[in-house]
Amino acid sequence: MQKKLTITLDEQVYEGLCRVIGQQYLSQFIERLVRPHVIETDLEFGYRQMALDEAHEFEALEWAEATIGDVCDETQ
């Protein structure tokens, strides 16, 4: 269910949003910006889901193996 919200913005900010985002997309834009700050996510569940993607895990392992030498080569 959606709720209607009235907010007050500086006129220049509003005009900039309309120009860059488009007036018809303001709600979606603002919701995407705000959502991560107010909705808790289950990181453990997300990591479990990512681990089930074998192709992604293989790619991540290849990347980690390829970059481990970068750390070893750093001067102390």
C-alpha positions in Angstrom: 0.0 0.0 0.0 1.3 3.5 -0.8 0.9 6.6 1.3 0.8 10.2 0.1 3.4 12.5 1.6 3.7 16.3 1.3 7.1 17.7 1.7 8.6 21.2 1.3 11.7 21.8 -0.8 13.6 24.9 -1.8 12.3 26.1 -5.2 15.7 25.6 -6.8 16.0 22.0 -5.5 12.5 21.2 -6.8 13.2 22.7 -10.2 16.5 20.8 -10.4 14.8 17.5 -9.5 12.1 18.1 -12.2 14.7 19.0 -14.8 17.0 16.1 -14.1 14.6 13.4 -12.9 11.4 14.4 -14.5 8.3 15.4 -12.5 6.5 12.1 -13.2 9.5 10.1 -11.6 10.0 12.1 -8.5 8.2 9.7 -6.1 10.2 6.7 -7.4 13.5 8.6 -7.2 12.9 9.8 -3.7 11.8 6.4 -2.5 14.9 4.7 -3.9 17.1 7.2 -2.2 15.3 7.0 1.2 14.5 3.2 1.3 18.0 2.0 2.3 18.0 4.4 5.3 14.7 3.4 6.7 14.1 -0.3 5.8 16.3 -2.8 7.5 17.6 -5.5 5.2 18.6 -9.1 6.2 22.2 -9.1 5.1 22.7 -12.7 6.1 19.8 -13.8 3.9 21.2 -11.8 1.1 24.7 -13.4 1.4 23.1 -16.8 1.5 21.2 -16.1 -1.7 24.4 -14.8 -3.4 26.3 -18.0 -2.3 23.7 -20.1 -4.1 24.7 -18.5 -7.4 27.6 -20.8 -8.3 28.6 -18.8 -11.4 28.9 -15.6 -9.3 30.8 -17.4 -6.6 33.2 -18.8 -9.1 33.8 -15.3 -10.6 34.3 -13.8 -7.1 36.8 -16.6 -6.2 38.7 -15.9 -9.4 38.8 -12.2 -8.7 40.0 -12.8 -5.1 42.7 -15.2 -6.3 43.9 -12.7 -8.9 44.1 -9.8 -6.5 45.7 -11.5 -3.5 49.1 -10.8 -5.1 48.4 -7.1 -5.0 48.3 -7.2 -1.2 51.5 -9.4 -0.9 53.4 -7.0 -3.0 52.8 -3.9 -0.8 55.8 -2.5 1.0 55.5 -2.4 4.8 
